[in-house]
Structure formats: C-alpha cells, structure tokens
C-alpha cells in the first residue's frame, strides 16, 4: 500500500468543481494526499495549516486570483519554498510571465493534459525536495547563505544569516527596504561569479559574495563577516594564494570537511580537493591537519 504522505501533499486551488473533482481523483489514485480550495484566499488558509509539498493554482478565480495568492504565499517565509504550478486557459506570453513573476515555477494550459500534469508534479516535487535538503545542509554547517530574486527580495536564508543581519542592522526596516534595494542595484550590473558587494547601513561591515544562479530567477549569495575577510586576505597575501584558494583554506582552517566546504562554496568535494593540492604546495605541508595548524599559528602571530 502506498503511503500518500510520503508520496507528497498536493493543494489544488480551482473555482471549477468539475476540474477540482477530476484532478483530485487522478492525483489521489497516484498516491498523493490532496487538499482542495475554491479560491486563492481559501488556498492560503489551507496552506498555512497543512504546508503542502506543491500547489496547483488556477490563475483566474473569484475573491483572490491565483497570481495574488501565489505572491502572498511567497511572502510567508515558512511557505515560500513551496513550488506553485499555474493552471490557466490564458495563453498570452504576458500572462505566463505574470505567473512566473508572481513566484510560480511552471504553468500548464487548460484543458489540463493529465499525463503532462503528473509528470510536472513529479519533477517539481523532486526538485523541491533536493533544494530543501541542500538548504538544511547549509543550515547545519552554520552557513551565512541566502538567495534573492532579480529585485533583491530574499527568497530564503539560513538561520545564521538572519541572525547576523538582524544583529548588525535596525531590524525589519533595513532587511525589507535597504537590503533589497542594494542587491537590486548590484544585480542590474550583472556581477560575475564570486564578486562581492559591501553592504551599507550596518553597525559593523559585511559583504555579500555572489555564488551564482541556483535556479531560474534565483541568485545564491553568501555573507562575508569581518573575521573571514581579514583571514582570507591574510592567507592570500602570506601564502600567495588565488582568491578561490584563500576561500578553501579559510574553511579548512575552521575544521570543515571537503563536503562541507563544497556546500559552502557551491563546488563539488572533488573540486575542493583539486584546490587543496596547490594550497599544500604553497604552505609546504602534506595534509589538511598540518595546513590548518599553520594557518591558525599564522593568525595567532599576527
């Protein structure tokens, strides 16, 4: 027997009872747990109580349409990472763009082709679960990582990121107004991967390092605090390292494994190992333990 909750929880929002009934029956027969809503407001209320794994959202509904419901869903930090697939009879490109800008990950034209729907639900559920696993891993290793959209709006962040930003700013005003504006202005200039931005308006200096695009419309960032900046600069100058080698060496000196360093710097453990080879040569050491010892002694002497 299929465990429906393990297969996934699907919320369907559609004001057409016939469409709701058909989709409910098909998804339930495939092993999904299904909840239904007749408008956007009802969908939001159910999502807040049940936290579905994915939402199938009709674009045009009474009271609150799918676009506004999706925007409201994405503003809730606890629900923002739930993928939303729009179901719409609208075929104009501006309507498709509107759905994506509202936070949708995909759209399906009505009348819905059931095989296509099931395939897309499966794909987006798998993608969402992998993304959540990666974010949990970043949180567990204490990472200062977050993602934003092209307008600088924070899509998600680790616990340590939120705590650090809150401790160095005046709270919500800076987080909701100044940070997005600074990020938006920076992103309009198309920064290259690993470029950094000095944040303004904080009680103590912080930089944002651009790690790359984690998905469509999502920019992955990492905060650099004073300690890291000082140590990386010192390592780079003392041992004649590249910027990337200095990053790897800093986290090695903090006791991180290759896998953890890879998660932090968005690279594979194998790539981390390739960076370690020239680092060991430049430090005149043979292993990570000795390298970490050399780094800590150097910083202590400084």
C-alpha positions in Angstrom: 0.0 0.0 0.0 1.3 3.5 -0.9 1.9 5.9 1.9 0.3 9.0 0.5 2.1 11.4 2.8 5.4 10.1 1.7 4.4 10.4 -2.0 3.5 14.1 -1.4 0.8 16.5 -0.3 -0.8 18.5 -3.2 -3.0 21.5 -2.8 -5.3 22.3 -5.7 -6.9 25.7 -6.0 -9.6 26.0 -8.7 -13.1 27.5 -8.7 -14.4 24.9 -11.2 -15.9 21.9 -9.2 -15.6 19.6 -12.1 -11.9 20.4 -12.6 -11.3 20.0 -8.9 -13.0 16.6 -8.8 -11.1 15.3 -11.8 -7.7 16.4 -10.5 -8.4 15.2 -7.0 -9.3 11.8 -8.3 -6.3 11.4 -10.6 -3.7 12.6 -8.0 -5.3 10.5 -5.2 -5.2 7.4 -7.5 -1.4 8.1 -8.0 -0.8 8.0 -4.2 -0.8 11.8 -3.4 -2.6 13.3 -0.4 -4.9 16.0 -1.9 -6.5 19.2 -0.4 -8.7 21.4 -2.4 -9.6 25.1 -2.4 -12.2 27.2 -4.4 -10.3 30.5 -4.4 -6.9 32.0 -3.5 -7.8 33.1 0.0 -9.0 29.6 0.9 -5.8 28.1 -0.6 -3.7 30.4 1.6 -5.6 29.4 4.7 -5.2 25.7 3.9 -1.5 26.1 3.1 -0.9 27.8 6.4 -2.4 24.9 8.3 -1.2 22.0 6.2 2.0 23.2 4.5 1.6 21.2 1.2 4.6 20.0 -0.8 3.2 21.6 -4.0 0.4 23.8 -5.2 -1.6 23.6 -8.4 -3.1 27.1 -8.8 -5.8 28.2 -11.2 -4.8 31.7 -12.4 -8.3 33.2 -12.6 -10.5 32.7 -9.5 -13.0 34.9 -7.6 -12.2 36.8 -4.4 -8.4 36.3 -4.8 -6.9 35.2 -8.1 -4.0 32.7 -8.4 -1.4 35.5 -9.0 -2.2 37.3 -5.8 -2.5 34.1 -3.8 1.0 33.0 -5.1 2.5 36.4 -4.2 1.0 36.1 -0.7 2.3 32.5 -0.3 5.8 33.6 -1.3 5.8 36.4 1.4 5.4 33.8 4.1 8.9 32.7 5.0 7.7 29.3 6.1 5.8 28.6 2.9 7.9 30.5 0.3 9.8 27.5 -1.0 6.6 25.5 -1.9 6.5 25.2 -5.7 3.4 26.6 -7.4 2.3 25.4 -10.8 -0.2 27.6 -12.5 -3.1 26.1 -14.4 -4.5 28.6 -16.9 -6.5 29.0 -20.1 -4.6 32.2 -20.7 -2.0 31.7 -23.4 -0.7 35.2 -24.0 3.0 35.5 -23.1 2.4 38.3 -20.7 0.1 36.1 -18.6 2.8 33.4 -18.5 5.3 36.0 -17.4 2.9 37.3 -14.8 2.6 33.9 -13.3 6.4 33.4 -13.2 6.9 36.9 -11.7 4.3 36.0 -9.0 6.6 33.2 -7.9 5.3 30.2 -10.0 7.8 27.6 -11.1 5.7 26.4 -14.1 2.4 26.6 -15.9 0.0 24.2 -17.6 -2.5 25.2 -20.2 -6.2 24.3 -19.8 -7.7 21.9 -20.6 -5.2 20.0 -18.5 -3.4 17.0 -20.0 -3.3 14.6 -17.1 -0.1 12.8 -18.2 1.7 16.1 -18.5 0.4 17.3 -15.2 1.5 14.2 -13.3 5.0 14.4 -14.9 5.4 18.1 -14.0 4.2 17.5 -10.4 6.7 14.7 -10.0 9.6 16.7 -11.4 8.9 19.8 -9.3 8.4 17.8 -6.2 11.8 16.1 -6.7 13.5 19.4 -7.4 11.9 21.0 -4.3 13.0 18.1 -2.0 16.6 18.3 -3.3 16.6 22.1 -2.8 15.3 21.7 0.8 17.9 19.1 1.6 20.6 21.4 0.4 19.3 24.3 2.5 19.1 22.1 5.6 22.7 21.0 5.0 23.8 24.7 4.7 21.9 25.5 7.9 23.5 22.5 9.7 27.1 23.6 8.8 26.3 27.1 10.1 26.4 28.8 6.7 25.8 32.5 6.1 23.9 31.8 2.8 20.7 33.2 1.2 19.0 33.5 -2.1 17.3 36.5 -3.7 15.4 37.4 -6.8 16.4 39.9 -9.5 14.7 42.7 -7.4 16.8 41.9 -4.4 14.0 40.2 -2.5 15.2 37.5 -0.1 13.7 34.2 -1.2 15.2 32.1 1.6 18.1 32.3 4.1 19.8 30.1 6.7 19.2 30.8 10.4 22.7 32.1 10.8 22.2 34.6 8.0 19.0 36.0 9.6 20.7 36.2 13.0 23.8 38.0 11.7 21.9 40.6 9.6 19.5 41.3 12.5 22.4 41.8 14.9 24.0 44.4 12.6 21.0 46.3 11.4 18.0 48.1 12.8 15.9 45.1 12.1 13.0 44.8 9.7 13.3 48.2 8.1 16.8 47.6 6.9 16.1 43.9 6.0 12.9 44.7 4.0 13.9 48.1 2.4 17.6 48.8 2.2 19.0 45.3 1.6 16.7 44.5 -1.4 17.5 47.9 -2.9 21.2 47.5 -2.6 21.1 43.9 -4.0 18.8 45.0 -6.9 21.1 47.9 -7.9 24.1 45.5 -7.8 22.4 42.8 -9.8 21.4 45.2 -12.6 25.1 45.5 -13.3 25.4 41.7 -13.8 28.1 40.9 -11.3 30.4 38.0 -12.2 30.5 34.9 -10.1 32.4 35.4 -6.7 32.2 39.2 -7.0 31.4 40.9 -3.7 29.3 43.9 -2.6 29.9 46.0 0.5 26.6 46.4 2.3 25.8 49.9 3.6 23.8 50.9 6.7 25.1 48.3 9.1 26.6 48.7 12.5 29.6 46.5 11.5 30.9 45.8 8.0 29.5 42.9 5.9 30.0 41.9 2.3 27.8 39.8 0.1 29.5 37.3 -2.2 27.7 36.2 -5.4 27.9 32.4 -5.7 25.9 32.0 -8.9 22.4 31.2 -10.1 20.9 28.4 -8.1 17.8 28.2 -10.3 15.7 30.3 -12.7 15.4 33.8 -11.2 17.2 32.8 -8.0 20.6 34.3 -7.1 22.7 32.5 -4.5 24.6 34.7 -2.1 26.9 34.3 1.0 27.7 36.9 3.7 31.3 37.6 4.5 31.9 38.8 8.0 35.0 40.7 9.3 36.8 37.6 10.6 36.5 35.8 7.3 37.6 38.8 5.2 40.6 39.5 7.4 41.7 35.9 7.5 41.2 35.3 3.7 43.1 38.5 2.8 46.0 37.4 5.2 46.2 33.9 3.7 46.1 35.2 0.2 49.0 37.6 0.8 51.1 35.4 3.1 50.9 32.2 1.0 50.4 33.8 -2.5 47.1 32.1 -3.0 44.3 32.8 -5.5 41.0 34.2 -4.2 39.4 30.7 -4.5 42.3 29.0 -2.8 42.1 31.5 0.1 38.4 30.7 0.5 39.0 27.0 0.6 41.9 27.4 3.1 39.8 29.6 5.4 37.1 27.0 5.7 39.7 24.2 6.1 41.2 26.2 9.0 37.8 26.3 10.5 37.7 22.5 10.6 35.3 21.9 7.7 35.4 18.7 5.6 35.7 18.7 1.8 32.0 18.0 1.6 31.1 20.9 3.9 33.5 23.3 2.0 31.8 22.2 -1.2 28.4 23.0 0.2 29.6 26.4 1.4 31.4 27.4 -1.8 29.0 25.7 -4.3 31.5 23.3 -5.7 31.9 19.5 -5.6 34.2 17.8 -3.0 36.4 16.7 -5.9 36.9 20.3 -6.9 37.7 21.2 -3.3 40.4 18.5 -3.3 41.9 19.9 -6.6 42.2 23.3 -4.9 43.9 21.7 -1.9 46.8 20.3 -4.0 48.4 23.7 -4.8 47.5 25.0 -1.4 49.5 22.3 0.3 52.4 23.0 -2.0 52.3 26.8 -1.2 52.1 26.1 2.5 54.8 23.4 2.3 52.7 20.9 4.1 51.4 17.4 3.2 47.9 17.2 4.8 44.9 19.2 6.0 45.7 18.9 9.6 49.2 20.5 9.2 47.7 23.1 6.9 45.1 24.1 9.5 47.8 24.2 12.2 50.0 26.5 10.0 47.0 28.8 9.4 46.0 29.1 13.0 49.6 29.7 14.1 50.0 32.4 11.5 46.8 34.2 12.5 47.7 33.9 16.2 51.1 35.5 15.5 49.5 38.4 13.6 
